Amino acid sequence: MGRKFTMVLATIALAACGSDAEEGMPMATATFSGDGSALIADWADGGYAFGIFVPSAGPMRDEDGNRLPATYTPEAAAELAQNDLLDYLFLNLEGSYDVASVDALVEGLATVSRDERPTLLVRLPTIERDGEEVTRQRVEEALAHRADGVVLPHIRTPEEARLAVSFFEDIGADVWSPANPDGRIIAMLMIEDGGALAAAAEIAETPGYSVLACGIGSLGGDLGDRDAAEEGCMEVLGHANRLGMPSMMTASAEILQQRIDQGYRGILLQMGDDLQEIIMAGRAATGR
């Protein structure tokens, strides 16, 4: 079941991405070499995809039980790249963004041929926390460093959704969307706050992005009610289905079939000893 362990020697040409902030000039368009085509092909055919949160390569807590920052290495990424059951990797940098983490994942994934490796999705910190310009620069930076897609969390309003999409448009990223079925870059928006649910329909209808998802953990924390969060996420899923785009949701062995039956086509799992069994069960349930 292992992927062919083929070393890829690729020369990546990135166009200059300079901008003249003092004169207020827009950013120049870059040539982005990320490519989510394998994952896109699964979703475009109405299929299901299975991925994991990228685990830290180091210990998560010190000897006193204090939480340690996650670390990512090319060697650990290369091991993940060889798992042919993984359709995508979800690199969560919301808490602490560092482009070196993207580089480590990209380097490890490059040890497997592009059509056999998992797609790399990078979750950034929120626009609300770090601001428009910083987030705009990070979208460009992550794609320039060969991420296959970027996830923008906690989209709260239609205006913020349009702003998020503009980050991709302004740099000329070839985003896969209902209006651009031949796109190769994945742009994912997440609704994760109770206040955003009232605007979910208008947020969803923003043109120019690939995937609409609901963060049930964040939404449940905001609402203080897990059942209400499930209902909210189902509402978001309904909008994604209505607009012909996939939605992603976390799952475990206990609720895997539930998530599949609900219609979430991006199943997001945690690394664990039973990962292979869970994905194999999920693939069997979805006819893969």
N, C-alpha and C positions, 0 to 999 in steps of 0.2 A: 504494500500500500504506500510505500515511500515515494516521494517525488524523485525524478532523476536529478542527481546531484551534479548539475552541469555548471561549471564556472563560466560566468558571463563577463567578458572583457568588453565593456561598452564605453565609448567616448561620448560624454554628454555635453552638448553645446548649449550654453545658456547665453542668450543675448543680454547686453548691458541693460540694467534696470535702473538707471539713474533717474533722479528727479531734481528739480530745482525748487526747493521748498521756499526760498526767499522770494522768488518771483511768482509763486503759486501755480507753477506749471504742473500738469498731471503727470503721473508716473508713466514711464515708457513701457511699451508692451514687451514682455519677456517670452522666450520660447521655453515652454514647460515640458519636461520629458516624462512626468508622471503619467501613468496610463491605467485607468481602472476598467479597461475593456472586458476583462474576464468576468469581473463581478457584474458589470453592466449587462453583459450578455445573459447571465443567469436571470437577472431581474427583468430585462426587456422581453424575455420569453415567458414571463409570469412565474418564474421559478423562485425557489427559496435559497437563501445563502446562510452559511453558518460561520461565525467568527468568534473571537475572544478578545477580552481586554488584555492588552499586552502586559504580562506580569513583570514585576521588577526582577532584575537579574541578581540583586543582592537581598540581604535580609530586610524585612519590613520593620523590625523593632530591634532596639539595642538590648543589652543585658538587663537594663532596668525597666524594660517594657515600653520605652518611649518610641513613638513612631519615627521611622527614618524616611528620608526622601527616596523615591523610587530611582533606580539606576537602570540604564539600558545599554546593552553592549552588542556589537556586531556578532559575537559568538552565540549569544542567546538567540538573537534574531535569526541566525543561520539555522539553528535547530528548529525554530518554528517554521521556517521556510520549507523545510523538508516534510512537513506534515501535510500530505495531500488531501486531508479532510477539511482543512481550513480554507475558507473562501476569502476571508478578510481578517485583518488585525486592526483593532481599535486602540490607538495610542492616546491615552487620556492625559493631556498636558494642561487641563483647565486650572489645576491648583498651582502649577509651577511650569511655565513655558520655558523651554530651552531647545533651540534649534539643533544642538548637538545630539539630543535624543532622537530627532528625526534622522540625522545623519547616521547614527548607529543602526537604526532599523533598516534604512535604505542600503547600507553597506552589507548587512547580513542577508537581506533579501536578494541582493544581487548575486549571491552564490548559487541561485537557482534561476533557470531561464524564465523570462518574463511571463510566458503563457502558462507556467506551472506554479508560480509563487502566489501567495495570498496578496490581496490588494491592501494597501496601507492607507487608513483613514486617521487623520490627526485632529483631535478635539482641542480647540483653543480656549483660553480664558474668555470671559464674557465681554461684550462690548461695554456694558454698564460699568464693569470694574476698571478696565484699562483704557477705555475711550476709543473713539472712532479711528483716529490716525494710527495709534499703536496696533489696533486690530487689523486695520487695512494692511499695514506693513507686514504683519505676521502671516496673513493669508498669502501674500506674495512670496514671503520668505519660505514658508512651508512648501509651496508648490515649486519654487525655484530650487529647493533642495530635494526635489523628486518625490514628494508625497503624491499619492494618487488621488487624494481627496481631502477636503477640510470640513470639519464639523463645527458649526457655530451654535453654542448652547444658549439657553435662556433668552430666546427671542420673545419679546413681550408685546410688541405692537406691530401693526402693518408697516408703519414708518421704519421701524428697526429692521423688519424683514427686507424692505426695499433697499435699505442701506447695506445690509449684509450681502445681498445679491450684487450690489454695485461694486463691492470689493473685487469680485471675480470679473465682472464686465469691464471695469476700468483697466485691468491689466491684460485683457484679451485672453483669459483662460477659456478653453474650449469645454464648457460645462455641458454634461449630458442632462437633458431635460425633455419634457414632453414636446417642446418646440424645437429641440435640437437632438434628435435621436441618434445622431452620429457622433455626439460629443464623447470625450475620453476622460474628463475630469469630473469627480463627484463633489457636489456641493450639498451639504446636509444642514438643514435648519431644525432646531429642537424647541418645542414648546414645553416648558417645565415649571411654569408658575401659574397659580390659580387665577391671577388677574388677567393672564393672557388667554384663558379659555373663551372669554366672551368675544374675543377678536380672532379666534382660531380660524374661522372660515375665511376672513379677509387675509390673514397671514398666509394661509395655505394657497390662496389664489395669486400670490406674488409670482410673476413669471421669472424663469431663469435659474431654477435650482433643481436638484435631483431627487432628494429624499426628504420626507417630512417625518419626524419622529417625536415621541413624547418620553421625557425622562421620568419614569414612574417614581423613582426614589426621591428626586427633588420635588416633584409635584406632591407626593404623599407627605413629605416634610412640611411643605408650604401650607397644604390644606389641613394637615393634622388628622388625616383620615385616609387609610389605605384603600378602602372601598370606593371612596369618592375619586381617588386618584386613578383607580382602574377605569371608572366611568369616563373620566376626563381623557384618559389615553385612548379609550375606544372612540371617543368623539374625534380626536385627532386622526386616528387610523381611518375613520370614515371619510374624512376630508381627503386624505392621501389616496384612498381607493377611488373616490369620486373623480379625482384629477388624474388618475392613471399613473401614480408613482408609488414606489414601495415605502414601507414604514419599518422601522427597526425597534426591537424590544428585547430587554434582558429576559433570560429564562434559566431554568435549572432542570434537573432530571424530573422533579416532581410536577412541574408545570409546562414542560416542553410541548406535550400534545395540545394543551390548552392554547398556548401561543400560536401554534400552527393552525389550529381550528379557528382561532380568532382572525387569522389572515395576516399576521405579521410576517413579512417575507425576508427580513433581516433578523436572524436569531443570534443574540449576543450572549455569550457564555463566559464563565470564569474558568481559568486554568485549574485543573484538578486531576486526580488519578482516574476519574471516570469520564474524562472529556471525550476520549475516542468512542466509548460506548454510547454516550449521549448523542454525539453527532451522527453516528451510524444509525441510531434509532430514528433521529430526525430525518435523515436522508431516506430511510425506508418508508417513513410516514408520508413523505412528500414525493415519493416516486423517483428519487434520484439514484 
